């Protein structure tokens, strides 16, 4: 499969021209926080060590991903009622 970098760049340029506003023209965000965002982890233990030991975000939940048997779903508290969640995709 060949990736058309020119088409991707053109699409990115269109999105920037259509949606990105200069900072003074941007409306303030209406968000008061984000409950959680889910990311992919290549290595559960390494991810836990980094987020818990380096960033000091406590690990709060670990369980099997109900949508993919064998996959681990785990969460870190990142303050103010917000969390960062991860899935690993074994295999």
N, CA, C and O of each residue as an XYZ file, in Angstrom:
364
protein
N       0.834     -1.174      0.000
C       0.000      0.000      0.000
C       0.884      1.244      0.000
O       1.775      1.382      0.838
N       0.637      2.128     -0.926
C       1.385      3.371     -1.018
C       0.615      4.488     -0.324
O      -0.589      4.651     -0.521
N       1.321      5.236      0.473
C       0.702      6.363      1.170
C       0.921      7.619      0.337
O       2.058      7.944     -0.003
N      -0.136      8.313      0.012
C      -0.069      9.544     -0.775
C       0.179     10.714      0.175
O      -0.757     11.317      0.701
N       1.463     11.022      0.383
C       1.836     12.070      1.330
C       1.333     13.445      0.900
O       0.974     14.269      1.740
N       1.308     13.688     -0.402
C       0.809     14.978     -0.885
C      -0.674     15.141     -0.576
O      -1.110     16.223     -0.183
N      -1.446     14.080     -0.748
C      -2.880     14.142     -0.443
C      -3.098     14.344      1.057
O      -3.981     15.100      1.464
N      -2.291     13.665      1.875
C      -2.406     13.839      3.325
C      -2.070     15.276      3.728
O      -2.756     15.871      4.559
N      -1.010     15.827      3.133
C      -0.617     17.207      3.438
C      -1.697     18.189      2.991
O      -1.992     19.153      3.698
N      -2.282     17.950      1.827
C      -3.354     18.822      1.334
C      -4.562     18.757      2.262
O      -5.168     19.786      2.562
N      -4.913     17.565      2.714
C      -6.051     17.402      3.616
C      -5.781     18.094      4.950
O      -6.659     18.756      5.505
N      -4.556     17.935      5.459
C      -4.179     18.598      6.711
C      -4.273     20.118      6.539
O      -4.780     20.812      7.420
N      -3.787     20.630      5.410
C      -3.861     22.065      5.131
C      -5.298     22.563      5.075
O      -5.601     23.648      5.572
N      -6.183     21.776      4.472
C      -7.601     22.136      4.393
C      -8.206     22.199      5.794
O      -8.959     23.121      6.109
N      -7.875     21.219      6.629
C      -8.399     21.196      8.002
C      -7.900     22.416      8.778
O      -8.672     23.054      9.494
N      -6.621     22.737      8.640
C      -6.057     23.905      9.323
C      -6.769     25.175      8.857
O      -7.182     25.994      9.677
N      -6.910     25.336      7.542
C      -7.542     26.545      7.001
C      -9.002     26.664      7.430
O      -9.501     27.767      7.651
N      -9.678     25.535      7.547
C     -11.103     25.548      7.877
C     -11.365     25.717      9.366
O     -12.285     26.439      9.749
N     -10.567     25.061     10.218
C     -10.918     24.967     11.635
C      -9.975     25.652     12.614
O     -10.424     26.079     13.678
N      -8.701     25.773     12.304
C      -7.743     26.307     13.277
C      -7.826     27.829     13.326
O      -7.706     28.499     12.300
N      -8.029     28.358     14.506
C      -8.121     29.809     14.709
C      -6.872     30.289     15.445
O      -6.296     29.564     16.256
N      -6.464     31.529     15.147
C      -5.369     32.131     15.901
C      -5.790     32.224     17.362
O      -6.975     32.365     17.665
N      -4.830     32.145     18.255
C      -5.137     32.103     19.686
C      -6.082     33.226     20.139
O      -7.030     32.942     20.870
N      -5.870     34.483     19.740
C      -6.789     35.533     20.200
C      -8.233     35.338     19.705
O      -9.168     35.841     20.326
N      -8.417     34.622     18.608
C      -9.756     34.424     18.035
C     -10.453     33.174     18.564
O     -11.636     32.961     18.298
N      -9.728     32.352     19.308
C     -10.317     31.101     19.812
C     -11.249     31.362     20.982
O     -10.959     32.181     21.854
N     -12.359     30.664     20.989
C     -13.256     30.700     22.145
C     -12.630     29.870     23.255
O     -11.953     28.881     22.973
N     -12.841     30.249     24.515
C     -12.336     29.409     25.601
C     -13.071     28.068     25.604
O     -14.239     27.984     25.223
N     -12.385     27.048     26.031
C     -13.000     25.718     26.111
C     -14.110     25.717     27.146
O     -14.009     26.358     28.192
N     -15.160     24.994     26.838
C     -16.263     24.860     27.796
C     -16.049     23.666     28.727
O     -16.829     23.448     29.654
N     -14.989     22.894     28.476
C     -14.733     21.687     29.270
C     -14.275     22.046     30.676
O     -13.559     23.024     30.886
N     -14.704     21.236     31.626
C     -14.252     21.380     33.009
C     -13.340     20.216     33.383
O     -12.907     20.100     34.529
N     -13.059     19.375     32.427
C     -12.208     18.217     32.634
C     -12.585     17.138     31.639
O     -13.538     17.285     30.874
N     -11.836     16.066     31.657
C     -12.101     14.921     30.794
C     -12.123     13.705     31.702
O     -11.157     13.460     32.426
N     -13.197     12.944     31.678
C     -13.273     11.782     32.570
C     -12.097     10.849     32.343
O     -11.368     10.527     33.281
N     -11.905     10.411     31.100
C     -10.701      9.652     30.779
C     -10.485      9.579     29.279
O     -11.418      9.707     28.486
N      -9.243      9.374     28.917
C      -8.860      9.134     27.536
C      -8.246      7.751     27.509
O      -7.579      7.355     28.465
N      -8.455      7.005     26.433
C      -7.903      5.651     26.324
C      -6.825      5.632     25.247
O      -7.025      6.122     24.135
N      -5.689      5.062     25.596
C      -4.545      4.954     24.699
C      -4.150      3.489     24.570
O      -4.633      2.640     25.319
N      -3.281      3.200     23.630
C      -2.780      1.836     23.422
C      -1.421      1.706     24.111
O      -0.592      2.613     24.036
N      -1.201      0.587     24.773
C       0.071      0.305     25.436
C       0.703     -0.930     24.802
O       0.043     -1.954     24.625
N       1.976     -0.826     24.464
C       2.699     -1.977     23.924
C       3.226     -2.877     25.039
O       3.505     -4.053     24.809
N       3.362     -2.326     26.248
C       3.943     -3.073     27.356
C       3.290     -2.581     28.650
O       3.591     -1.485     29.121
N       2.402     -3.389     29.220
C       1.633     -2.979     30.399
C       2.555     -2.596     31.551
O       2.410     -1.515     32.121
N       3.496     -3.462     31.900
C       4.344     -3.188     33.061
C       5.183     -1.931     32.873
O       5.314     -1.132     33.800
N       5.750     -1.747     31.692
C       6.552     -0.551     31.428
C       5.687      0.713     31.516
O       6.125      1.742     32.031
N       4.463      0.618     31.009
C       3.537      1.748     31.091
C       3.205      2.063     32.544
O       3.196      3.228     32.941
N       2.931      1.026     33.342
C       2.626      1.224     34.763
C       3.815      1.871     35.472
O       3.641      2.821     36.236
N       5.011      1.365     35.225
C       6.190      1.934     35.886
C       6.360      3.414     35.538
O       6.666      4.226     36.412
N       6.165      3.763     34.276
C       6.338      5.162     33.874
C       5.274      6.062     34.502
O       5.606      7.057     35.147
N       4.009      5.722     34.317
C       2.940      6.598     34.800
C       2.861      6.650     36.326
O       2.583      7.705     36.895
N       3.104      5.523     36.988
C       2.996      5.507     38.442
C       4.283      5.981     39.119
O       4.236      6.780     40.055
N       5.421      5.496     38.652
C       6.680      5.793     39.340
C       7.312      7.112     38.904
O       7.894      7.816     39.729
N       7.207      7.456     37.627
C       7.831      8.687     37.139
C       6.869      9.876     37.245
O       7.217     10.909     37.818
N       5.658      9.726     36.691
C       4.692     10.829     36.711
C       3.895     10.904     38.009
O       3.227     11.903     38.278
N       3.970      9.836     38.816
C       3.249      9.743     40.092
C       1.732      9.806     39.921
O       1.033     10.415     40.731
N       1.230      9.168     38.853
C      -0.205      8.984     38.654
C      -0.533      7.594     39.189
O      -0.113      6.609     38.581
N      -1.260      7.467     40.291
C      -1.518      6.149     40.859
C      -2.361      5.266     39.941
O      -3.323      5.722     39.322
N      -1.979      4.006     39.871
C      -2.751      2.994     39.154
C      -4.015      2.738     39.963
O      -3.932      2.443     41.155
N      -5.190      2.846     39.333
C      -6.442      2.736     40.084
C      -7.285      1.525     39.726
O      -8.065      1.057     40.556
N      -7.151      1.005     38.512
C      -7.940     -0.162     38.109
C      -7.169     -0.970     37.085
O      -6.454     -0.415     36.251
N      -7.320     -2.298     37.154
C      -6.747     -3.215     36.168
C      -7.736     -4.349     35.990
O      -8.121     -4.998     36.963
N      -8.153     -4.593     34.753
C      -9.048     -5.724     34.496
C      -8.938     -6.138     33.038
O      -8.393     -5.407     32.210
N      -9.461     -7.315     32.736
C      -9.433     -7.797     31.360
C     -10.407     -6.983     30.522
O     -11.532     -6.711     30.942
N      -9.964     -6.605     29.347
C     -10.805     -5.870     28.407
C     -11.940     -6.779     27.949
O     -11.692     -7.824     27.347
N     -13.167     -6.397     28.225
C     -14.314     -7.248     27.882
C     -14.483     -7.427     26.376
O     -15.113     -8.391     25.940
N     -13.928     -6.508     25.571
C     -14.081     -6.591     24.120
C     -12.994     -7.414     23.435
O     -13.135     -7.782     22.269
N     -11.906     -7.705     24.156
C     -10.807     -8.464     23.562
C     -10.198     -9.367     24.626
O      -9.325     -8.930     25.375
N     -10.645    -10.623     24.706
C     -10.119    -11.539     25.718
C      -8.584    -11.583     25.687
O      -7.968    -11.675     24.626
N      -7.997    -11.514     26.872
C      -6.545    -11.530     27.000
C      -5.935    -10.141     27.060
O      -4.791     -9.984     27.488
N      -6.684     -9.130     26.638
C      -6.194     -7.752     26.663
C      -6.453     -7.138     28.040
O      -7.489     -7.391     28.655
N      -5.517     -6.343     28.510
C      -5.639     -5.683     29.803
C      -6.089     -4.238     29.606
O      -5.593     -3.537     28.723
N      -7.030     -3.803     30.436
C      -7.503     -2.416     30.438
C      -7.127     -1.864     31.810
O      -7.502     -2.444     32.828
N      -6.395     -0.756     31.853
C      -5.935     -0.236     33.137
C      -5.957      1.289     33.147
O      -5.814      1.942     32.114
N      -6.142      1.836     34.353
C      -6.382      3.263     34.525
C      -5.425      3.880     35.540
O      -4.991      3.227     36.489
N      -5.106      5.155     35.316
C      -4.314      5.947     36.254
C      -5.088      7.204     36.607
O      -5.742      7.801     35.752
N      -5.013      7.602     37.863
C      -5.606      8.859     38.312
C      -4.643      9.980     37.937
O      -3.489      9.979     38.365
N      -5.113     10.936     37.142
C      -4.250     12.069     36.783
C      -4.777     13.373     37.376
O      -4.468     14.459     36.887
N      -5.578     13.252     38.438
C      -6.006     14.417     39.198
C      -7.335     15.011     38.773
O      -7.764     14.868     37.628
N      -7.967     15.672     39.707
C      -9.211     16.411     39.482
C     -10.320     15.548     38.885
O     -11.111     16.031     38.075
N     -10.383     14.277     39.277
C     -11.425     13.379     38.794
C     -11.197     12.860     37.387
O     -12.101     12.275     36.791
N     -10.005     13.064     36.846
C      -9.682     12.630     35.488
C      -8.782     11.397     35.522
O      -8.078     11.155     36.503
N      -8.814     10.630     34.446
C      -8.008      9.408     34.374
C      -7.428      9.240     32.978
O      -7.956      9.762     31.996
N      -6.337      8.504     32.917
C      -5.771      8.058     31.649
C      -5.932      6.553     31.648
O      -5.522      5.879     32.593
N      -6.524      6.024     30.596
C      -6.745      4.584     30.487
C      -5.892      4.033     29.352
O      -5.583      4.734     28.389
N      -5.521      2.769     29.485
C      -4.746      2.089     28.449
C      -5.351      0.727     28.162
O      -5.964      0.105     29.029
N      -5.168      0.279     26.939
C      -5.438     -1.092     26.514
C      -4.124     -1.631     25.986
O      -3.347     -0.890     25.383
N      -3.866     -2.902     26.200
C      -2.786     -3.527     25.453
C      -3.447     -4.433     24.424
O      -4.583     -4.868     24.609
N      -2.748     -4.710     23.362
C      -3.260     -5.584     22.311
C      -2.279     -6.733     22.147
O      -1.399     -6.680     21.288
N      -2.425     -7.780     22.971
C      -1.459     -8.878     22.917
C      -1.448     -9.562     21.556
O      -2.464     -9.664     20.869
N      -0.251    -10.025     21.199
C      -0.123    -10.762     19.947
C       0.275     -9.921     18.874
O       0.429    -10.390     17.746
